[in-house]
Amino acid sequence: MLYSLRSIALLMLLAGGSLGVFAGTLMANRQPASSTPTLEQQVEERVSLYREMYGLDDARTDAVRQVLISHKREVRARLLELHRLHKDEFRKLVLETNERLALVIEAK
């Protein structure tokens, strides 16, 4: 009985240590939730993909980068224009969302 109790205790200790190491590796490899890629990072990721997939030289890679930057700027400008043209609708949507959130938060 003494040997089996000692064996069980050692196995539990080993299992706990293994679980700790496993959890530590998961936490070490995890990306922070707040690390949203910036516009430049997004563009550079796509540029890298294009360069790898199509074997682009430096000049063509730079041209791809400029096209992608231009595209991102145009999309952002159009979104801002939509927001400007439909400001009242966006404001109404925000107010409705805030009201729904207040109902959820206040509910007990």
C-alpha positions, 0 to 999 in steps of 0.5 A: 500500500505504501509503495502504491500511494507513493507511486500515485503521489509521484505520478500526480506530481509529474502530471501537475508539472507536465500540465504547468509546462504545457500551459506555459508553452501555450501562453508563451506562443499566444499573441496578445489580443490587443495587437491589431495589425496596423495598416503598414503591417497589413500591406507588408504582409500582402506584399510579402505574399505577392513577392513569394508567389510571383517571384517579384523583383524589388521594383515590381514589389515596390509597385505592388506596395504602392498599389496596395497603399493606394487601395487602402487609402481609397477604401478609407476615404470612401468609408469616411465619405459614407460616414459623412453622408449618413451621419444621422444613421450612424449616430442612430445606430450607435444610440440603439447599440448603447441602449441595448448594451445598457439593458444587458448590463442592467439586467441581473 
